[in-house]
Amino acid sequence: MAKKSQLARYAKKERLVKKYAMKRAALKLAGDSEGLQKLPRNSSPVRLKNRCAVTGRSRGYMRAFGLSRIQFRQLAREGKIPGVKKASW
């Protein structure tokens, strides 16, 4: 499990991105690079890193499910992810 501080930082970045999204889009459309530089750094969507919804792990993230590979495997094996079952042939 990721540290609570990492998860809190990630949540704060998400809030900033959402808060400044409209302003950032307007500045980009106007071509105002100086205005963009005055916005907080963490308000840029590029600075977000996908994290597992259960554990907060950043590596091995599966975008379609929002989980890390480890949690995906565990939940799929338990049958808790709809439409996913273990392959056998």
Backbone as CSV, one residue per row, in Angstrom:
resi,resn,N_x,N_y,N_z,CA_x,CA_y,CA_z,C_x,C_y,C_z
1,MET,0.841,-1.184,0.000,0.000,0.000,0.000,0.882,1.241,0.000
2,ALA,0.499,2.203,-0.789,1.245,3.460,-0.856,1.067,4.229,0.447
3,LYS,2.025,5.097,0.714,1.937,5.921,1.917,0.739,6.854,1.810
4,LYS,0.188,7.193,2.960,-0.964,8.105,2.994,-0.584,9.458,2.404
5,SER,0.666,9.874,2.612,1.102,11.174,2.098,1.107,11.187,0.573
6,GLN,1.488,10.058,-0.051,1.478,9.975,-1.517,0.062,10.064,-2.054
7,LEU,-0.855,9.373,-1.397,-2.251,9.397,-1.832,-2.846,10.790,-1.652
8,ALA,-2.481,11.464,-0.561,-2.976,12.818,-0.315,-2.428,13.780,-1.365
9,ARG,-1.157,13.635,-1.719,-0.542,14.486,-2.737,-1.231,14.283,-4.085
10,TYR,-1.520,13.030,-4.406,-2.190,12.706,-5.670,-3.584,13.331,-5.709
11,ALA,-4.309,13.236,-4.601,-5.656,13.812,-4.538,-5.599,15.332,-4.689
12,LYS,-4.581,15.947,-4.094,-4.426,17.396,-4.197,-4.144,17.808,-5.642
13,LYS,-3.292,17.035,-6.330,-2.998,17.323,-7.734,-4.256,17.201,-8.584
14,GLU,-5.062,16.168,-8.325,-6.304,15.985,-9.078,-7.247,17.173,-8.888
15,ARG,-7.348,17.657,-7.648,-8.204,18.817,-7.377,-7.705,20.052,-8.133
16,LEU,-6.378,20.268,-8.132,-5.810,21.427,-8.820,-6.041,21.347,-10.325
17,VAL,-5.874,20.171,-10.887,-6.091,19.997,-12.334,-7.529,20.324,-12.679
18,LYS,-8.460,19.818,-11.869,-9.882,20.067,-12.125,-10.223,21.547,-11.947
19,LYS,-9.625,22.182,-10.931,-9.919,23.580,-10.631,-9.471,24.525,-11.748
20,TYR,-8.284,24.269,-12.312,-7.703,25.175,-13.303,-7.904,24.725,-14.748
21,ALA,-8.684,23.685,-14.983,-8.846,23.147,-16.336,-9.402,24.175,-17.313
22,MET,-10.451,24.866,-16.929,-11.082,25.850,-17.823,-10.150,27.035,-18.087
23,LYS,-9.519,27.519,-17.034,-8.611,28.661,-17.163,-7.421,28.295,-18.042
24,ARG,-6.898,27.090,-17.828,-5.750,26.611,-18.620,-6.134,26.490,-20.095
25,ALA,-7.316,25.968,-20.377,-7.765,25.818,-21.762,-7.922,27.174,-22.437
26,ALA,-8.466,28.149,-21.698,-8.644,29.498,-22.264,-7.301,30.146,-22.560
27,LEU,-6.343,30.000,-21.646,-5.012,30.579,-21.856,-4.303,29.922,-23.034
28,LYS,-4.465,28.614,-23.178,-3.847,27.907,-24.311,-4.441,28.376,-25.627
29,LEU,-5.757,28.542,-25.646,-6.445,28.987,-26.853,-6.000,30.402,-27.246
30,ALA,-5.770,31.230,-26.249,-5.318,32.601,-26.501,-3.829,32.659,-26.820
31,GLY,-3.115,31.584,-26.533,-1.672,31.554,-26.788,-0.880,32.348,-25.764
32,ASP,-1.425,32.480,-24.571,-0.786,33.263,-23.506,0.134,32.368,-22.673
33,SER,1.391,32.246,-23.086,2.319,31.375,-22.372,2.728,31.962,-21.024
34,GLU,2.762,33.282,-20.922,3.110,33.902,-19.642,2.012,33.647,-18.603
35,GLY,0.770,33.697,-19.042,-0.345,33.402,-18.139,-0.330,31.959,-17.674
36,LEU,0.044,31.064,-18.574,0.143,29.646,-18.219,1.236,29.417,-17.178
37,GLN,2.322,30.146,-17.295,3.439,29.972,-16.360,3.088,30.451,-14.961
38,LYS,2.116,31.339,-14.856,1.723,31.860,-13.544,0.799,30.907,-12.792
39,LEU,0.229,29.943,-13.493,-0.622,28.953,-12.833,0.244,28.011,-12.000
40,PRO,-0.343,27.365,-10.978,0.430,26.406,-10.179,0.943,25.248,-11.045
41,ARG,2.141,24.779,-10.750,2.725,23.685,-11.536,1.864,22.436,-11.519
42,ASN,1.349,22.114,-10.353,0.576,20.878,-10.233,-0.817,20.967,-10.840
43,SER,-1.156,22.101,-11.440,-2.455,22.201,-12.106,-2.383,21.677,-13.539
44,SER,-1.195,21.285,-13.974,-1.033,20.724,-15.307,-1.407,19.243,-15.291
45,PRO,-2.250,18.803,-16.218,-2.652,17.384,-16.223,-1.506,16.431,-16.523
46,VAL,-0.419,16.931,-17.086,0.726,16.083,-17.401,1.393,15.571,-16.124
47,ARG,1.249,16.313,-15.048,1.913,15.943,-13.798,1.170,14.867,-13.016
48,LEU,-0.016,14.469,-13.480,-0.744,13.380,-12.825,-0.176,12.041,-13.253
49,LYS,-0.065,11.128,-12.321,0.386,9.770,-12.619,-0.727,8.833,-12.176
50,ASN,-1.110,7.919,-13.050,-2.184,6.992,-12.711,-1.795,6.135,-11.518
51,ARG,-2.736,5.938,-10.607,-2.495,5.114,-9.426,-3.644,4.133,-9.232
52,CYS,-3.331,2.991,-8.650,-4.312,1.959,-8.353,-5.351,2.512,-7.381
53,ALA,-6.621,2.230,-7.630,-7.699,2.728,-6.779,-7.694,2.063,-5.408
54,VAL,-7.160,0.849,-5.309,-7.184,0.114,-4.047,-5.933,0.390,-3.219
55,THR,-4.767,0.249,-3.834,-3.520,0.326,-3.074,-2.734,1.605,-3.283
56,GLY,-2.986,2.326,-4.359,-2.220,3.533,-4.638,-0.929,3.264,-5.377
57,ARG,-0.719,2.027,-5.793,0.501,1.668,-6.519,0.507,2.351,-7.885
58,SER,1.683,2.875,-8.280,1.752,3.619,-9.540,2.263,2.770,-10.697
59,ARG,2.982,1.721,-10.389,3.521,0.890,-11.470,2.590,-0.273,-11.779
60,GLY,2.617,-0.726,-13.015,1.782,-1.859,-13.409,0.306,-1.502,-13.402
61,TYR,-0.015,-0.276,-13.773,-1.390,0.218,-13.750,-2.123,-0.218,-15.007
62,MET,-3.334,-0.745,-14.842,-4.171,-1.151,-15.974,-5.286,-0.121,-16.119
63,ARG,-5.199,0.682,-17.166,-6.099,1.823,-17.355,-7.563,1.405,-17.458
64,ALA,-7.828,0.293,-18.119,-9.210,-0.134,-18.338,-9.933,-0.455,-17.030
65,PHE,-9.191,-0.830,-16.008,-9.804,-1.232,-14.744,-9.477,-0.282,-13.593
66,GLY,-8.473,0.560,-13.763,-8.088,1.488,-12.705,-7.388,0.811,-11.547
67,LEU,-6.779,-0.345,-11.823,-6.115,-1.128,-10.788,-4.695,-1.466,-11.205
68,SER,-3.872,-1.807,-10.218,-2.539,-2.314,-10.539,-2.681,-3.776,-10.955
69,ARG,-1.656,-4.289,-11.600,-1.711,-5.669,-12.091,-1.911,-6.665,-10.956
70,ILE,-1.365,-6.371,-9.794,-1.458,-7.281,-8.655,-2.896,-7.340,-8.142
71,GLN,-3.505,-6.176,-7.952,-4.891,-6.130,-7.483,-5.849,-6.679,-8.534
72,PHE,-5.563,-6.407,-9.809,-6.404,-6.933,-10.877,-6.419,-8.458,-10.825
73,ARG,-5.245,-9.041,-10.696,-5.133,-10.504,-10.674,-5.872,-11.089,-9.471
74,GLN,-5.692,-10.457,-8.324,-6.332,-10.944,-7.106,-7.860,-10.844,-7.195
75,LEU,-8.365,-9.707,-7.628,-9.813,-9.520,-7.718,-10.433,-10.371,-8.822
76,ALA,-9.692,-10.562,-9.928,-10.203,-11.401,-11.015,-10.293,-12.853,-10.559
77,ARG,-9.304,-13.294,-9.811,-9.308,-14.672,-9.321,-10.477,-14.905,-8.361
78,GLU,-10.823,-13.873,-7.593,-11.942,-13.993,-6.654,-13.299,-13.811,-7.347
79,GLY,-13.276,-13.423,-8.637,-14.512,-13.241,-9.391,-15.212,-11.933,-9.092
80,LYS,-14.477,-10.935,-8.637,-15.074,-9.654,-8.257,-15.051,-8.619,-9.371
81,ILE,-14.444,-8.960,-10.509,-14.440,-8.054,-11.655,-15.365,-8.655,-12.705
82,PRO,-16.470,-7.979,-13.027,-17.424,-8.540,-13.984,-16.823,-8.687,-15.383
83,GLY,-17.103,-9.814,-16.010,-16.668,-10.049,-17.379,-15.255,-10.579,-17.504
84,VAL,-14.571,-10.784,-16.393,-13.187,-11.275,-16.445,-13.160,-12.640,-15.799
85,LYS,-12.581,-13.607,-16.524,-12.395,-14.920,-15.912,-11.055,-15.497,-16.337
86,LYS,-10.579,-16.434,-15.582,-9.271,-17.017,-15.829,-9.302,-17.812,-17.138
87,ALA,-8.292,-17.607,-17.938,-8.218,-18.330,-19.204,-7.777,-19.767,-18.956
88,SER,-8.372,-20.700,-19.703,-7.922,-22.095,-19.641,-8.197,-22.745,-20.979
89,TRP,-7.262,-23.492,-21.449,-7.415,-24.192,-22.727,-6.658,-25.481,-22.715
